[in-house]
Amino acid sequence: MQKKYCLSLLLAVSVLLFSCHKDDNGPQTDYAIESDSDFELISQHPNGWIKEARTNTNLSFGSWITEEFEYFENGYIKSAKLYRISPSYHLYMEVRRNEDNKPLWSKYYTPEGGVWFETEYANGLVSVKKVHSKEGTAIHRYTNGELNSVEFTASDNSSTATTTYNANAGTRNVTVTSKGETVLEEDYPYQEQVGAGFYTNTNVPAANPFDQAETVYRDKNWGESFLSTGNWEPEADPLKELMLPYRLPGAFYENGRGFATKLAVSSNLYQSIIEQYPVTENGILLAGGYDLEGFDEFSPTFIVSDSLAKVKEGNPDLFELKYGQEIVAKVNYGKTFIVVGAVRNLPTNNKAAEKIKEIAKKRLGELRGNTITVMNANKIDLLPGENFSLTSQERELLNKVWFEVKFFSNLKEHRNGLVIDSAEEYYKAIGAVNDADPEVINLKYRLINSY
């Protein structure tokens, strides 16, 4: 009788334990990647990750494909095509990369379908950029990723404007020809200064119409800064808050929504980021920011109009050919750094995706040493923040997707991004930025006709 009672008790305990285990686990979460109304899964790799897919924009008046992309099995981008709806539906950006995440080439298109900007790469570094416009074509050539010349040729071959850079000598030479004759040849400081000219449509640096432009330098008390600790953003566009474009034309306008591709021509850092993360699936983590050490600008500005008028009077027919349509009105000095946390191959189930995104943000905090970033006197300070530490279960869930954290800055070694796998690597990258001198991070232009 006692044996029968013990057996019944053991059975009851077993049922109770089974029920508790079932309650603890709850309903099975679906981590599968599937098609839905906004996402079409075309093919998958053997591990279940995305191979080919496209996203759609569905509006009351129609539906359009907005992204077509392919991943390598290791999660890196192989190719991507991005489309704009406005001003008319068109392909506006296309990238190709290799399995090691090095860029091969990229092309940017006009609403009419023509290529207006294309980039060739060599061993992951920019080699040649070509910018096409109705006025002509500009070829930007690079050596080891550094700009060495820009040559503009008019559509009718009637004129050229060539800038050749000599970093060792600290100079740049501008030579302008018209109808086969040299009409200007001048040497200037390597770094463009206030007053330097610019061709708006082809991103060509031109000559400076001022013999000695009177400028004033203002320190950071007159400047600005912006920092973000890390937020989920719909696309990897740091220009919205975290950085300034290297060249900001006064006549800047971008057709439709999406990346500010016109600013990528001369902003290598910006181009690097948007071409590595052209699609984001369900958001991307962006952190970092910029801090201005100071800036140069004209002083007083009313003298500019008088000086330009005198130069125009000398030879009005060649003025635009020599000096372009805009001039540098302001040179901003400072530092920029950006941290990108990218997640790919998220499950379609929204609850599962949000859970993994929450873990990814915690992991970003871990890799940044659980610190809060502040900038003081153009130095990045790291203050203690909330302590994040992933559990083994959270790490297991994060391993279901592709997740990578990269550190970018204006320093050459960070321009294509440095993969961060530990807090020590993050501290080292921050230290490199702190040890560097402030540099030109933005040239702000103004239309010559506005003076």
C-alpha positions in Angstrom: 0.0 0.0 0.0 2.9 2.4 0.9 4.6 1.5 -2.4 1.5 2.3 -4.4 1.1 5.6 -2.6 4.7 6.6 -3.3 4.3 5.7 -7.0 1.2 7.9 -7.2 3.0 10.8 -5.5 6.0 10.5 -7.9 3.6 10.6 -10.9 1.9 13.7 -9.5 5.2 15.5 -9.0 6.3 14.6 -12.5 3.1 16.1 -14.0 3.6 19.2 -11.9 7.2 19.6 -13.0 6.2 19.1 -16.7 3.5 21.8 -16.3 6.0 24.3 -14.8 8.5 23.7 -17.6 5.8 24.3 -20.1 4.6 27.5 -18.3 8.2 28.8 -18.1 8.8 28.4 -21.8 5.4 29.6 -22.9 4.2 29.4 -26.5 7.0 28.6 -29.0 8.3 31.9 -30.6 8.5 31.8 -34.4 11.9 33.0 -35.6 11.4 32.2 -39.2 12.0 34.7 -42.0 8.9 34.8 -44.3 7.3 37.1 -46.9 4.6 39.6 -45.9 2.8 42.6 -47.5 5.9 44.8 -47.3 8.7 42.2 -47.8 9.2 39.5 -50.4 11.7 36.7 -49.5 13.0 35.5 -52.9 15.6 32.9 -51.7 17.5 31.8 -48.6 20.9 30.5 -47.7 21.1 26.9 -46.2 21.2 28.4 -42.7 17.8 30.1 -43.3 19.2 33.6 -43.7 18.2 35.9 -46.5 19.9 35.4 -49.9 17.7 37.6 -52.1 14.7 39.8 -51.1 12.9 43.0 -51.9 10.8 45.5 -50.0 7.7 47.3 -51.1 6.0 50.6 -50.4 2.3 50.3 -50.3 0.2 53.4 -50.5 -3.5 54.1 -51.2 -2.7 55.0 -54.8 -0.3 52.2 -55.6 2.5 49.8 -54.6 6.2 50.0 -55.6 9.4 48.0 -55.1 11.7 50.3 -53.1 14.6 48.0 -52.4 16.1 44.9 -54.0 19.1 43.3 -52.3 21.2 40.2 -52.0 23.3 39.1 -49.0 26.3 36.8 -48.9 25.9 33.8 -46.6 28.1 35.6 -44.0 25.5 38.4 -43.8 27.4 41.1 -45.8 25.7 43.0 -48.6 26.4 41.6 -52.1 24.3 44.0 -54.1 21.5 46.5 -53.5 19.2 48.6 -55.7 17.3 51.5 -54.2 14.3 53.2 -55.8 12.6 56.5 -55.4 8.9 57.2 -56.0 9.4 61.0 -56.5 9.5 62.9 -58.8 8.9 59.8 -60.8 9.5 56.1 -60.0 13.2 55.3 -60.7 16.3 53.5 -59.6 18.4 56.0 -57.8 21.3 54.0 -56.2 23.0 50.7 -56.9 26.0 49.1 -55.0 28.1 46.0 -55.4 30.4 44.6 -52.7 32.5 41.5 -52.2 32.3 38.8 -49.6 34.8 40.6 -47.3 32.5 43.7 -47.4 34.8 45.7 -49.6 33.1 47.9 -52.2 33.5 47.0 -55.9 31.5 49.8 -57.5 28.5 52.0 -57.1 26.2 54.0 -59.4 23.7 56.8 -58.7 21.0 57.6 -61.3 18.9 60.6 -62.4 15.1 60.4 -62.4 15.4 60.0 -66.2 17.4 56.9 -65.8 20.9 58.1 -66.7 24.0 57.6 -64.5 25.1 60.9 -63.0 27.7 59.7 -60.4 29.7 56.5 -60.4 32.6 55.2 -58.3 35.2 52.6 -59.0 37.1 51.0 -56.1 40.5 49.2 -55.9 41.1 46.9 -53.0 38.3 48.5 -51.1 39.5 52.1 -51.6 38.1 54.8 -53.8 39.9 54.8 -57.2 37.9 56.9 -59.6 34.7 59.0 -59.3 32.9 60.3 -62.4 30.2 62.9 -62.2 28.1 63.6 -65.3 26.0 66.6 -66.0 24.7 68.5 -69.0 27.6 71.0 -68.5 30.2 68.2 -68.8 32.0 65.4 -67.0 34.3 65.6 -63.9 36.7 62.8 -63.2 38.0 62.6 -59.6 41.1 60.4 -59.3 42.4 58.9 -56.0 45.6 57.3 -54.9 45.4 54.9 -51.9 42.0 56.4 -51.2 43.2 60.0 -51.2 42.1 62.6 -53.8 44.9 63.6 -56.2 43.2 65.3 -59.1 39.8 66.5 -60.4 39.4 67.2 -64.1 36.3 68.7 -65.6 35.7 68.7 -69.4 32.9 70.6 -70.9 30.3 68.7 -72.9 31.4 70.5 -76.1 35.1 70.0 -75.3 35.5 73.8 -75.4 37.0 74.1 -71.9 38.6 72.3 -69.0 39.2 72.9 -65.3 41.8 70.8 -63.5 42.8 70.7 -59.9 45.9 68.7 -58.9 46.7 68.1 -55.3 50.2 67.8 -53.8 49.9 66.7 -50.2 53.6 66.7 -49.6 54.0 70.2 -50.8 50.8 71.3 -49.1 49.5 72.8 -52.4 46.9 72.4 -55.0 47.2 73.7 -58.6 44.2 74.9 -60.5 44.5 75.2 -64.3 41.6 76.4 -66.5 41.6 76.3 -70.3 39.3 77.8 -72.9 39.4 76.9 -76.6 42.7 75.2 -76.2 44.4 78.2 -74.4 45.3 78.4 -70.7 43.3 81.2 -69.1 44.2 80.6 -65.5 47.0 78.7 -63.6 47.4 79.3 -59.9 48.8 77.5 -56.9 46.7 77.6 -53.7 47.0 76.0 -50.2 46.2 72.3 -50.3 43.2 72.8 -48.1 40.5 74.9 -49.7 39.9 78.1 -47.8 37.2 80.7 -47.6 36.6 82.2 -51.0 37.5 79.0 -53.0 35.2 78.4 -56.0 33.1 75.4 -56.8 31.2 73.9 -59.8 27.8 73.1 -58.3 26.6 70.3 -60.6 29.9 68.3 -60.9 31.5 68.9 -57.5 34.6 70.4 -59.1 36.8 72.7 -56.8 37.7 75.8 -58.7 40.0 78.9 -58.4 39.7 81.5 -55.7 38.7 85.0 -57.0 40.2 86.7 -53.9 43.8 87.7 -53.7 43.6 87.8 -49.9 40.1 87.2 -48.5 39.8 88.8 -45.1 38.5 86.2 -42.7 37.8 85.8 -39.0 38.3 82.7 -37.0 35.8 81.9 -34.3 36.3 79.3 -31.6 33.8 76.6 -30.6 31.8 79.0 -28.4 30.4 80.2 -31.7 30.1 76.6 -33.0 27.8 73.7 -32.5 27.9 70.0 -31.6 25.5 67.1 -31.5 25.9 63.7 -29.8 23.6 60.7 -29.6 23.9 57.7 -27.3 22.4 55.3 -29.8 18.9 55.1 -31.2 17.0 53.0 -33.7 16.7 54.8 -37.0 14.8 53.7 -40.1 17.9 54.1 -42.4 21.6 54.5 -42.0 21.7 58.3 -42.7 24.0 60.0 -40.3 23.6 63.4 -42.1 20.3 63.8 -40.3 21.9 64.4 -37.0 25.4 62.9 -36.5 27.7 64.5 -39.1 28.1 67.4 -41.5 28.8 66.7 -45.2 32.3 67.6 -46.3 30.9 69.9 -49.0 27.5 71.6 -48.5 26.5 73.5 -51.6 24.3 76.6 -51.2 22.2 75.3 -54.1 21.7 71.8 -52.6 18.5 70.0 -53.4 17.8 66.2 -53.4 15.1 64.6 -55.5 12.6 62.7 -53.4 13.2 60.7 -50.1 16.2 58.6 -49.4 19.9 59.2 -49.0 21.3 62.6 -49.9 23.4 61.1 -52.7 24.5 64.4 -54.1 26.5 64.9 -50.9 28.2 61.6 -51.3 30.4 62.7 -54.2 32.9 64.6 -52.0 31.9 63.1 -48.5 33.8 59.8 -48.5 32.8 59.0 -45.0 29.1 59.5 -45.8 29.4 57.5 -49.0 31.1 54.6 -47.1 28.3 54.4 -44.6 25.3 54.5 -47.0 26.9 52.0 -49.3 27.6 49.5 -46.5 24.1 49.8 -45.1 21.8 50.6 -48.1 19.0 48.5 -46.6 18.2 48.1 -42.9 15.2 45.7 -42.8 13.8 46.8 -39.5 16.0 49.7 -38.3 19.6 50.4 -37.5 21.4 51.7 -34.4 23.3 55.0 -34.9 25.4 56.7 -32.2 28.2 59.2 -32.1 28.1 62.8 -33.3 30.3 65.8 -34.1 31.9 68.7 -32.3 33.1 71.9 -33.9 36.4 73.3 -32.7 35.8 76.5 -34.6 35.3 78.0 -38.0 36.6 80.6 -40.5 34.3 82.9 -42.4 34.4 86.2 -44.3 34.7 89.4 -42.3 33.2 91.8 -43.1 30.8 90.2 -45.6 30.0 93.4 -47.5 33.5 93.5 -48.9 32.8 90.2 -50.7 30.3 91.8 -53.1 32.7 94.6 -54.1 35.6 92.2 -54.6 33.6 89.8 -56.8 32.3 92.7 -58.9 35.8 93.9 -59.6 36.9 90.4 -60.7 33.9 90.0 -62.9 34.6 93.3 -64.6 38.1 92.1 -65.6 36.8 89.2 -67.7 33.0 88.5 -67.3 32.9 85.8 -70.0 35.4 83.6 -68.2 34.4 84.3 -64.6 32.2 81.3 -64.1 34.6 79.0 -65.9 37.4 80.0 -63.5 35.5 80.3 -60.3 32.3 78.2 -60.7 28.9 79.1 -59.3 29.6 79.0 -55.6 32.4 79.9 -53.2 33.3 78.7 -49.7 31.6 81.0 -47.2 32.5 79.0 -44.1 35.1 76.4 -43.1 34.2 74.3 -40.1 36.9 72.6 -38.1 36.3 69.7 -35.6 35.8 66.0 -35.1 33.3 63.4 -36.1 32.7 59.8 -35.0 29.8 57.5 -35.7 29.0 54.1 -34.3 26.7 51.8 -36.4 25.0 48.7 -35.0 23.4 46.8 -37.8 21.1 43.8 -37.6 20.2 41.6 -40.6 18.0 38.5 -41.0 15.5 39.5 -38.4 12.5 37.1 -38.0 9.2 38.2 -39.6 7.4 37.8 -36.3 7.2 41.3 -34.8 7.5 40.2 -31.2 10.5 38.1 -31.9 12.2 40.8 -34.0 11.6 43.5 -31.3 13.1 41.1 -28.6 16.2 40.6 -30.7 16.5 44.4 -31.4 16.3 45.0 -27.6 19.1 42.5 -27.1 21.2 44.1 -29.9 20.9 47.5 -28.2 22.1 46.0 -25.0 25.0 44.4 -26.8 25.9 47.7 -28.3 26.1 49.1 -24.8 28.4 46.3 -23.8 30.7 46.9 -26.7 30.9 50.6 -25.8 31.9 49.7 -22.2 28.5 50.7 -20.8 29.6 54.3 -21.1 27.9 57.6 -21.9 29.7 59.8 -24.5 30.2 63.5 -23.9 32.5 66.0 -25.8 34.5 68.7 -24.1 37.1 70.9 -25.8 37.1 68.6 -28.9 37.8 65.5 -26.7 35.5 62.5 -26.3 34.9 61.7 -22.6 33.4 58.4 -21.6 31.3 58.5 -18.4 29.9 55.5 -16.6 26.4 54.6 -17.7 23.9 51.9 -17.1 25.5 48.4 -16.8 24.4 46.0 -19.5 25.4 42.4 -19.5 23.8 39.8 -21.8 22.7 36.5 -20.4 23.6 33.3 -22.2 20.0 33.0 -23.4 20.1 36.5 -24.9 23.4 35.7 -26.6 21.8 32.6 -28.1 18.9 34.7 -29.4 21.3 37.3 -30.9 23.2 34.6 -32.7 20.1 33.8 -34.7 20.7 36.9 -36.7 23.6 38.8 -38.2 24.8 41.7 -35.9 27.8 43.9 -36.3 29.1 47.1 -34.7 31.4 49.4 -36.6 33.2 52.6 -35.6 33.6 55.4 -38.2 35.4 58.7 -38.1 37.2 61.2 -40.3 40.5 59.5 -39.7 41.7 57.4 -42.7 41.8 54.2 -40.7 38.2 54.6 -39.7 36.7 55.9 -43.0 35.5 52.5 -44.1 34.6 51.4 -40.5 36.4 49.5 -37.8 34.6 46.3 -36.6 34.2 46.6 -32.8 34.2 43.2 -31.0 35.1 44.4 -27.5 35.0 47.4 -25.2 38.8 47.6 -25.4 38.6 48.1 -29.2 36.1 50.8 -28.8 38.3 52.6 -26.2 41.2 52.4 -28.6 39.2 53.9 -31.5 38.0 56.7 -29.3 41.6 57.3 -28.2 42.7 57.6 -31.8 40.1 60.3 -32.4 41.1 62.2 -29.3 44.8 62.1 -30.2 44.2 63.6 -33.7 44.1 67.3 -34.4 40.8 68.9 -35.3 40.4 69.0 -39.1 38.2 70.5 -41.7 34.9 68.6 -41.5 32.7 70.9 -43.5 32.9 73.4 -46.3 29.8 75.5 -46.5 29.2 77.2 -49.8 27.1 80.1 -51.0 26.0 81.0 -54.5 28.1 83.8 -56.0 25.0 85.5 -57.4 23.7 85.9 -53.8 26.4 88.3 -52.9 
